[in-house]
Structures are given as C-alpha cells and as structure tokens.
Amino acid sequence: METIAIREKIPCLDLKGQHEQIKHEMFEAFEKVYENTAFSGGPFVEEFEHNFAAFCGTKYAVGVNNGTSALHLALLALGIGTGDEVIVPANTFIATAWGVTYTGATPVFVDCSPDTWEIDPSKVEERITSRTKAVIGVHLYGLPFDVDALKVICQKYGLYLLEDAAQAQGARYKGVPVGSLGEMGCFSFYPGKNLGACGEAGGITTNKEVYYKHLQSLRNHGASVRYYHDEVGYNMRMGGLEGASLSVKLRYLPGWNARRKEIAKRYQQEINSPHIQLQYQPEWGESVYHLFVVTTQDRDDLLKYLNEHNIFPGLHYPVPCHLQKAYTCLGYKEGDFPNAEYLAGHCLSLPMYAEMTNEEVSYVIEKVNAYGNA
C-alpha cells in the first residue's frame, strides 16, 4: 500500500481536525456557560438563535435538541396530525420521515431525480390526495432542491412547503439562503454536519411570528409561562453548551464551506473515470457539499478497492426510506422508486471536509481515476 504523507488513512470525515483548530475558543465559551450555569436554554442558546437567524436571512430561529425534533415540531406548528399525509422524498435520511410519523400523519414517498438525486417535482403531483397537507423538500448532501418547482405545486393545491436543511447550512437557492424559502427550515446540528454542535442539537428558522411563538412553547412542555401548560408539549430545548459551541463554529462556517467547495470543484473537474457518476449541480443551486456522493456499478468493489488504498468513504444511504422495515406497514415494494433504489445500491460518499490537504485530495482523485484500470 502507498503511504500518505499527511496521515495514514483518509476518512470520510475528520471531526478531530476541525476541533483542534478552535479548541481554546470552545473551552472559553464553555467556561462562560459554566460560570452562568446556563445549561438548558438561556442566553447562550438565545445568542446563537439570533446569529443563526441572521445567517439564514430569517426573522426568527428556534434552537431545539436535535434535527429530528426540529422536523417534528415544525410539522406540529403547521397543525399536521393524525389522518394527514405529508409528501417526503424516498432518498433521504430516515429522520425526514420520522418527523411526519411522530405527529400521527403518514409519510407519502416520492422518487428522486436521476441526476441531482433530489426530490423530483414531476413525481409529486401524482401523489397528492385530499389528505395531503405539506411537502418536505430535502436539501440533500448540501445541494438545494428545486424550490420554485415545488412552490408552484404547493400553491396550486394549498400545501405547506417545509425545508429539511439538515445537511445544508449555508447553501443557497438562486442566491437566497436555505431555511428562508419555505414556511420553515429545519436544521440538524449533529456533530458531523457542516455546522455541528459539541453534542446533539437542531434548529428551526422562519419569518412568521406565529410559528416562532408556537415552537418556543412546544419545545418547552407546551408552556409560554412557567408551570402553565397550554397544550401537550415536549422537552426539546437546546442545551447551553451546544448553543455556545454553535456560536463559535458559526463564525468559521463560511470559510469551512468555501474550502469544501474548493475540494468539490477539484473532484468535479479532475475525476474522469468512466466508472464513476457525479451528482449533477444545477445552476440555481449553490451546494455546501456536506457529502460528495458518487455512484458506480459495483459499489462494494469500489469500496474494497479504496479501503485497500487507505481511503475510507461513507455510505449514505444503503436502504431508501420506503423499503425500511419500520415502514413495511405502508405497503411499498422494490421497484416503486427506481432512482432512489439505484442510488441506495450504488452510491459512495468520498472524503469531504475542510481540513483535507491538497495532497490528500489529489491522492483520492488519483485512486478513484485508477479504479477499474489496474
């Protein structure tokens, strides 16, 4: 095996490298939280909410305990519940569907486009029924979905459009930040995201005060005044340490995203293997490349080959939502959504993080291009 000058192995993600850069700032922020004993909600969460709303170009942001809760509470704030249906792409992390199920509503899956791998607007209309209340578009892998195409459909049928922006902090659609394009934007700040907390966290952005106030109540046991509970609520507050860590990282996010784009541009320009297909990047979308996903005919063989050369890609996601055992009750079968199923069986996520060196990027490109030509 070749030896890597910078590191012995190139992982799909390297959180340690990111955190080493900002360790002292993080510890200083944590000390302030500790001194104020503001561990659940409080001023450090509020500071992050203010800064993140400004970052997304929205009036409001509400911090919660994780991205799944963000989806759950956003749907509740829209009044969605038992007997309703919400259209969801089959190609996404399962949490998109969980948010619907937790309200008592039913996720109705649709296929993805064969080139962008985002929700296919041309497949949405045929899935709408009298029970459909909303469509969740996912800015998957950091690339915005076709917002305008879905808005036309939602306006035609009187549906809400909700953004799942869990993988897309800083992405833009036609120059407009994601999270400001639908009724609400739902974010995950899971540690591995472009903007990740030191712990679990999530958030919701919106321009509507009525949603903002309702979300604040829902995350806090259904109470706007302590001990007075106006509805069944949830214990889904963001922690103070998480809020403080996110405020530190938010200052670095534009630079980190810019580096991801540099790496992605090299992958796009220099990977020329006929065995590899890249995600199509439409002109209206400015991706932040949370993941750099490719497909190949024999995914397991490519994975084995790269591992032998000390490159360790990720796998997102090997089973589409409609074929998950948890959703057997919905009656979907293989062949229902061929594009999502093909992607699940043929995709790999190449190493992608701001701390990759140019030499490491070159090495990945070299080995990917050599695949199948040995």
DALIN-V45352 format. One record per run of one state. SS is the DSSP state (H for helix, E for strand, C for the rest). FROM is the first residue (numbers start at 1). TO is the last residue. If there is no record, write none. Layout:
# DALIN-V45352
[[SS:FROM:TO] [SS:FROM:TO]]
This chain:
# DALIN-V45352
[[C:1:9] [E:10:11] [C:12:14] [H:15:21] [C:22:22] [H:23:36] [C:37:39] [E:40:40] [C:41:42] [H:43:56] [C:57:59] [E:60:64] [C:65:66] [H:67:77] [C:78:84] [E:85:89] [C:90:94] [H:95:102] [C:103:105] [E:106:110] [C:111:111] [E:112:112] [C:113:118] [E:119:119] [C:120:120] [H:121:123] [C:124:124] [H:125:127] [C:128:131] [E:132:138] [C:139:139] [H:140:142] [C:143:146] [H:147:157] [C:158:159] [E:160:164] [C:165:171] [E:172:173] [C:174:175] [E:176:177] [C:178:183] [E:184:188] [C:189:201] [E:202:206] [C:207:208] [H:209:218] [C:219:219] [E:220:220] [C:221:222] [E:223:225] [C:226:227] [E:228:229] [C:230:234] [E:235:235] [C:236:236] [E:237:237] [C:238:238] [E:239:239] [H:240:270] [C:271:276] [E:277:278] [C:279:284] [E:285:286] [C:287:291] [E:292:295] [C:296:298] [H:299:308] [C:309:310] [E:311:312] [C:313:313] [E:314:314] [C:315:320] [H:321:323] [C:324:324] [H:325:330] [C:331:337] [H:338:346] [E:347:350] [C:351:357] [H:358:370] [C:371:374]]
